[in-house]
Amino acid sequence: MKIGLAGLGIMGYRIGANLAKAGKLHLVYNRTERKAEQFSKEYGVKYVKDPIELLKEVDLLITMLADDDAVSNFLTPLIPYSKGKIIIDMSTISPSVSIGIAKKVAENGGFMYDAPVIGTSVFAEQKKLTVLLGGPEEKLDVVKEILSETASTILYMGGNGMGLYAKLVNNLMVGVYVAALAEAYNFGVKAGLKPEDVHKVLALYGSAKSPTSELKIPKMMNNDYSTQFATKHMRKDLEIITKETQNIKVINPLSSIALQLYRVAEAMGHGENDYAAVLEVYRKGNK
């Protein structure tokens, strides 16, 4: 089976590296050709300049792209060539958009899966990603076998779009939680507590501790906003959640408030920084 990969960003590059090291990656494509050239030289995998050529040459295509528009613009022209092909989209996009594309792929005799991931670039390097998988059952064994080269856990959530809904459940919680962590950290330090004591409460011994607080509170303490997950991506995901809540007719007061905070953080220049930089919104509001 020949496998191709489109999208060599922070996560895509590392996922591709895992597949290449396992001898399971045959072709890559990236919109910015320089990245594709770099990957090709580093891992000995041929790159192509045309997405249609990419799909024609492989049996299974993995995509890891930025957003709804990027995925739609990339995959829509490929639909007529999708007969018998397996497409695994690992991007985090709107479930409704993904479901629409998957339906057209199926009508053309192809198989599409949404497979967003939980985990940072470090998890990708360590092959410890969690993949939340949605799509038809027919090719699941093949899909899981390929994804196991970059993930330690693969959870099948149901039909098309269900992997993405599961990812949004996770990011809704994490987005609200980190905004709340920032508020609590700012409150404690402003009240006169030592930062290291606030850290003990939020990340080590308090009832709200979690792997996320263990990761993010030290970043807040040290003003270390080196990117594990960018503010602009959290903002994007919360915007997707807001749109999807309208589609399924539920309210989302907490994630709506968190979205506004991340938008402000991005407007302050923290879009490319880690989303722990939402702390700076609170600091700016201090009197």
C-alpha angles and dihedrals in degrees: 000000000000116000129199132190129205120192122045101193124131094298100028093054092055094044088050090049091055092050092045092051088052090052092243103112119087108166138017135193131191129177089228102058094204091069091051091050091050092050091047092053093045098047105020094241118142117241129209131205098213124066092207091054088050094056094042091054098049139058096211127032125196119197128193107178138158110253149329094297094046093051094043094047092048101043103035095071089048096056095090088057096046100095109131092359127124116221119192113189110196094178121115104238139140111301090221091057092047093048090052093052092044091054091055092046090052091049087056093050099261134120123233129188132187108219112171117174138229112213141062130264087272090059089050091053090050093046089240101124121133112225120204105205130202128174146075119334094225099087099025096117092055093045093049092048092055095043091050087073089070105021134062094197128037116184119190108215101179136262129358113316096019093101089055094047088052091050091051090051087057096045094045089057096042094045093052092041096053091046087052091047089054091050092049093046092049091047093051096046093044089051089058104264117139112254090237090055092051086051090055091053098044102034110022117026111006125098091248095059117126140153086271095055089046087056102038106038093063088050090053092047092052098037085240107157096163103149123266092146118001124238090231090057093050089049090050093050093049089050089053089050091051091052093047093049087060090052094051094035104238129131123245109188098155097046090045090058092045089051091057091051093052090047089055091047089052091048088053089060101266099113094114093038126089113282089244082082086083082092088076090065089061093044090052089053094052114113 
